[in-house]
């Protein structure tokens, strides 16, 4: 069982590298002007989420030029709810061949928008009153494309199982490294200037990508445009996959295999060793207890406690996870491994994935 011990220790060391820091969106108090900003909300069947986001936007300390809600062939009252809450509704035209849903909705919004800056934001995101001011100030300071992974507001039950998924996503995107090495963007919130958007060809350049946010970030990097990634902290948050565990499985199946292919080899290896270390310790503890090897069991128990402490350190920075999931993180890890394998098999066999009542082919 020396291998399990070795992987467990190495994994802890790597965790301190992968998750060295969690760059939260800076909150600035000075007044700013977002009158040149177009907020674009791609929305498919989002009637239940839109009132919250649109209320948050109405309460911002500074107001954008316009709020556009792109109705992406919704089967509910998305368009009515958006208009009733003050948004301008843009009906997404029929998707041309080769386009996937969200990329097309974002592109339709961008074509309609009048602002010099574009904020693409998902309908399930919630914003603190000073979030737009913080984004605008950070944009002026860094002159970079900004993307935020919202703080995950976690409810009870199955949503706690998203712990490992969230951490792997952060690790594989290089956001938390000592020196940030971004691989892609975070789809829930992307702030980009119109000039940069047009120079890279906008969403048209990634129209067939299942993980359009990662692909768009790669496109920006290839053209020499810097990316700044942040965690939402107290300014930007959301609740993911509230429609049941099936939505969690579908969402991450869509994201994982395609997203992993975008990470550089060295970062993929670090994430792989981190996941292996996560798994090796509880496995070694189980095997040593089963074999009545008490010295090894004691060592694995201490190492397992160290992993619980590390999960608590990193997990509370990305979401409101309850204490029990840190202690029983192998539950989340087991689901993660199953979903990742499912995603990889679908990609290998070129089988479509399901998301929001759509069948999405591999691009």
C-alpha positions in Angstrom: 0.0 0.0 0.0 3.0 2.2 -0.3 1.7 3.5 -3.6 -1.5 4.8 -2.1 0.5 6.6 0.7 2.8 8.1 -1.9 0.0 9.3 -4.1 -1.9 10.7 -1.0 1.1 12.8 0.1 2.0 14.0 -3.4 -1.7 14.9 -4.0 -1.7 17.1 -0.9 1.5 18.9 -2.1 -0.1 19.4 -5.5 -3.2 20.7 -3.9 -1.2 23.5 -2.4 0.0 24.4 -5.8 -3.2 24.0 -7.8 -5.2 25.9 -5.2 -2.5 28.3 -3.9 -4.9 31.3 -4.0 -8.5 32.1 -4.9 -8.6 35.5 -6.7 -11.8 37.1 -5.7 -13.3 39.9 -7.7 -12.1 43.1 -6.1 -14.8 45.3 -4.7 -14.2 49.0 -5.4 -16.2 51.8 -3.8 -15.4 54.7 -6.2 -18.0 55.8 -8.7 -17.8 54.5 -12.2 -19.8 54.9 -15.4 -21.2 51.7 -17.1 -23.3 53.7 -19.6 -21.3 52.0 -22.4 -22.2 48.5 -21.2 -24.6 46.1 -22.8 -25.7 43.2 -20.6 -26.6 40.1 -22.6 -28.5 37.2 -21.1 -28.8 34.1 -23.2 -31.9 32.4 -21.9 -33.6 29.1 -22.7 -36.4 28.1 -20.4 -35.2 30.6 -17.7 -38.5 32.1 -16.6 -37.9 30.9 -13.0 -34.4 32.5 -12.8 -34.8 35.8 -14.7 -36.7 37.7 -12.1 -33.9 37.3 -9.6 -31.1 38.4 -12.0 -33.1 41.3 -13.5 -33.9 42.5 -10.0 -30.2 42.4 -9.1 -29.4 44.4 -12.2 -32.0 47.0 -11.4 -30.4 47.5 -8.0 -26.9 48.0 -9.2 -25.1 51.1 -7.9 -24.4 52.0 -11.6 -26.7 51.1 -14.5 -25.7 49.7 -17.9 -26.8 51.1 -21.2 -29.1 48.2 -21.9 -30.1 44.8 -20.7 -30.8 42.3 -23.5 -32.4 38.9 -22.9 -32.0 36.6 -25.9 -34.9 34.2 -26.0 -33.3 31.0 -27.3 -36.3 29.0 -28.5 -37.8 28.7 -24.9 -40.7 26.5 -24.2 -41.8 28.5 -21.1 -42.6 32.2 -20.4 -39.0 33.4 -20.7 -39.8 36.2 -23.1 -42.8 37.4 -21.1 -40.9 37.4 -17.8 -37.9 39.2 -19.2 -40.0 42.0 -20.7 -42.1 42.3 -17.6 -38.9 42.8 -15.5 -37.5 45.5 -17.7 -35.3 43.7 -20.2 -35.3 44.1 -23.9 -36.2 40.8 -25.5 -34.2 39.7 -28.5 -35.6 36.6 -30.3 -32.8 34.4 -31.4 -33.3 33.6 -35.1 -33.2 30.0 -36.3 -29.8 28.6 -35.7 -27.7 28.2 -38.9 -26.0 24.9 -39.6 -22.9 24.3 -37.4 -24.0 26.5 -34.5 -24.8 25.3 -31.0 -27.5 26.9 -28.9 -25.7 29.1 -26.3 -23.1 30.4 -28.7 -25.8 31.4 -31.2 -27.9 33.1 -28.5 -24.8 35.1 -27.3 -23.9 36.0 -30.9 -27.5 37.2 -31.6 -27.3 39.4 -28.5 -23.9 40.8 -29.5 -25.2 41.7 -32.9 -28.1 43.6 -31.4 -26.1 45.3 -28.6 -25.1 49.0 -28.8 -22.5 49.1 -26.0 -18.7 49.4 -26.3 -18.5 46.7 -23.7 -20.4 43.4 -23.6 -21.3 41.4 -20.4 -22.5 37.9 -21.2 -24.2 36.6 -18.0 -26.2 33.4 -17.4 -29.8 33.8 -16.1 -29.1 31.9 -12.9 -26.3 34.3 -11.7 -27.0 36.6 -8.8 -25.2 39.9 -8.3 -24.4 42.1 -5.3 -25.4 45.7 -5.7 -21.8 46.8 -6.5 -20.9 43.9 -8.9 -21.1 45.9 -12.1 -19.1 48.7 -10.5 -16.4 46.2 -9.5 -16.3 44.7 -13.0 -16.1 48.0 -14.7 -13.3 49.2 -12.4 -11.3 46.0 -12.9 -11.8 46.3 -16.7 -10.3 49.9 -16.6 -7.5 48.8 -14.4 -6.4 45.6 -16.2 -7.5 46.2 -19.8 -8.2 42.5 -20.0 -11.1 40.2 -20.7 -12.7 39.4 -17.4 -14.5 36.2 -16.4 -15.9 35.2 -13.0 -16.7 31.8 -11.7 -19.6 32.6 -9.3 -19.6 31.5 -5.7 -21.7 28.3 -5.6 -24.8 28.7 -3.4 -25.2 25.1 -2.4 -28.5 23.7 -1.2 -28.9 20.4 0.6 -28.8 16.9 -0.7 -27.3 16.0 -4.1 -26.0 19.5 -4.7 -23.3 18.9 -2.1 -21.9 16.3 -4.5 -20.7 19.1 -6.8 -17.6 19.7 -4.6 -15.0 17.8 -6.6 -16.5 19.0 -9.9 -16.1 22.6 -8.9 -12.5 22.1 -7.7 -11.4 20.2 -10.8 -12.8 22.9 -13.0 -10.9 25.6 -11.1 -7.7 23.5 -11.1 -7.9 22.6 -14.8 -8.4 26.3 -15.7 -5.3 27.4 -13.9 -7.2 30.1 -12.0 -5.7 29.4 -8.6 -2.1 28.8 -9.5 0.5 31.0 -7.8 0.8 32.8 -11.1 -2.5 32.6 -12.9 -2.3 30.6 -16.1 -5.8 30.8 -17.6 -6.8 28.1 -20.1 -10.3 29.4 -20.9 -13.2 31.6 -19.6 -16.1 30.9 -17.3 -19.4 30.9 -19.2 -21.6 32.3 -16.4 -20.0 35.7 -16.6 -17.7 37.1 -19.3 -16.9 40.9 -19.7 -15.3 41.8 -23.0 -14.9 45.0 -25.1 -16.7 45.2 -28.4 -13.5 45.9 -30.1 -11.8 42.7 -28.8 -14.9 40.7 -29.4 -15.0 41.7 -33.1 -11.3 41.1 -33.6 -11.5 37.5 -32.5 -14.7 36.9 -34.5 -16.9 36.7 -31.5 -18.9 33.5 -30.8 -18.9 32.7 -34.5 -15.3 31.6 -34.0 -16.3 28.9 -31.5 -19.8 28.2 -32.9 -19.5 24.4 -32.9 -17.8 24.0 -29.5 -19.7 22.3 -26.7 -17.7 24.2 -24.1 -17.8 27.5 -25.8 -16.4 29.4 -22.8 -13.2 27.4 -22.8 -12.9 27.6 -26.6 -13.5 31.4 -26.5 -10.8 31.8 -23.9 -8.4 29.8 -26.0 -9.2 31.9 -29.0 -8.5 35.1 -27.1 -5.1 33.7 -25.8 -4.1 32.7 -29.3 -4.7 36.2 -30.5 -2.7 37.7 -27.6 -5.5 39.1 -25.4 -5.0 38.7 -21.7 -7.6 37.0 -19.5 -8.3 37.7 -15.8 -10.2 35.1 -13.9 -11.9 35.6 -10.6 -14.0 33.7 -8.1 -17.3 35.5 -7.3 -16.8 35.9 -3.5 -19.6 38.0 -2.2 -20.3 39.8 -5.5 -21.3 37.1 -7.9 -23.0 33.8 -7.0 -25.3 31.2 -8.4 -27.0 28.0 -7.6 -26.2 25.2 -10.1 -28.3 22.3 -11.2 -31.3 22.9 -9.0 -33.5 20.6 -11.2 -32.2 17.4 -9.8 -29.1 15.2 -9.9 -29.9 14.3 -13.6 -29.2 18.0 -14.5 -25.9 17.8 -12.6 -24.8 14.7 -14.5 -25.9 16.1 -17.8 -24.2 19.5 -17.2 -20.8 18.0 -16.2 -21.0 15.3 -18.9 -21.3 18.1 -21.4 -18.3 20.0 -19.9 -15.7 17.6 -18.8 -14.1 15.6 -21.7 -14.2 18.6 -24.1 -12.9 21.0 -21.4 -10.1 18.6 -20.3 -8.8 18.5 -23.9 -8.1 22.2 -23.8 -5.7 22.1 -20.8 -2.0 22.0 -21.4 -0.3 18.6 -20.6 1.5 19.8 -17.5 -1.7 21.1 -16.0 -3.6 18.0 -16.9 -1.0 15.9 -15.2 -1.2 18.0 -12.0 -5.0 17.7 -11.9 -4.7 13.9 -12.6 -2.3 13.5 -9.7 -4.5 15.6 -7.4 -7.6 13.4 -8.2 -5.4 10.3 -7.8 -4.3 11.5 -4.4 -7.9 12.2 -3.4 -8.9 8.7 -4.3 -5.8 6.8 -3.0 -6.2 7.7 0.6 -9.7 6.5 1.3 -8.9 3.4 -0.9 -5.8 2.7 1.1 -7.7 3.2 4.4 -10.4 0.7 3.4 -7.9 -1.9 2.2 -5.7 -1.6 5.3 -8.7 -1.9 7.6 -9.9 -4.9 5.6 -6.5 -6.6 5.9 -6.2 -5.7 9.6 -3.0 -3.9 9.0 -3.3 -1.5 11.9 -0.1 0.5 11.5 -1.0 1.3 7.8 -4.6 2.0 8.9 -3.3 4.6 11.4 -1.2 6.3 8.8 -4.0 6.4 6.3 -6.4 7.7 9.0 -4.0 10.6 9.6 -3.6 11.3 5.9 -7.4 11.1 5.4 -7.8 13.8 8.2 -5.2 15.9 6.3 -7.3 15.6 3.1 -10.5 16.5 4.9 -8.7 19.6 6.2 -7.5 20.5 2.7 -11.0 20.0 1.3 -12.4 22.3 3.9 -9.7 24.9 3.1 -10.4 25.0 -0.7 -14.0 24.0 -0.8 -15.3 26.9 1.3 -13.7 29.4 -1.1 -15.8 28.2 -4.0 -19.2 27.4 -2.4 -21.3 27.1 0.7 -20.7 23.4 1.1 -21.6 21.8 4.3 -19.0 20.3 6.6 -20.2 16.7 6.1 -19.2 16.7 2.4 -15.6 17.5 3.3 -15.5 14.6 5.7 -17.2 12.3 3.1 -15.6 13.8 0.0 -15.2 10.3 -1.6 -19.0 10.4 -2.3 -18.4 13.5 -4.6 -15.2 11.9 -6.0 -17.0 8.7 -6.9 -19.7 10.7 -8.8 -17.1 12.8 -10.5 -15.2 9.8 -11.8 -18.4 8.2 -13.1 -19.5 11.3 -14.9 -16.0 12.0 -16.3 -15.9 8.4 -17.7 -19.4 8.8 -19.1 -18.3 12.1 -20.8 -15.1 10.5 -22.2 -17.0 7.5 -23.6 -19.6 9.8 -25.3 -16.8 11.8 -26.9 -14.9 8.8 -28.0 -18.0 7.2 -29.6 -19.2 10.6 -30.9 -22.5 10.3 -29.2 -24.4 13.5 -28.5 -24.9 14.9 -25.0 -28.2 16.2 -23.6 -28.6 19.7 -22.2 -31.8 21.8 -21.7 -33.9 19.4 -23.8 -31.5 19.5 -26.7 -29.2 16.9 -28.2 -25.8 18.4 -28.7 -23.4 16.8 -31.1 -19.6 16.8 -30.7 -18.1 19.6 -32.8 
